[in-house]
Amino acid sequence: MHTLPLSEFRANASAMLDLVERGERVRILRHGRPVADLVPVGEAAEPVARVPRWKQPIEPLQLVRPDGRTGAQLIIDERERGA
């Protein structure tokens, strides 16, 4: 594992990414404390492209009435009767 300060990472970002592509790990320090680890994609603990729950597709609610009429048909009938 390569460990380097943030200023050095900024100066050599491309070279550090080359190391990561070859399977090595790079730890970045800020003020002497570790703030990030660059690891190859296969080693990542979480999937990178994880879709938030609120963006996941949902199944629309399917209600079936005993008489087979849809909600749209019920609204049209009510409008015709009440208007």
Secondary structure, 3 states (H helix, E strand, C coil): CEEEEHHHHHHCHHHHHHHHHCCCCEEEEECCEEEEEECCHHHCCCCCCCCCHHHCCCCCCCCCCCCCCCHHHHHHHHHHHHC
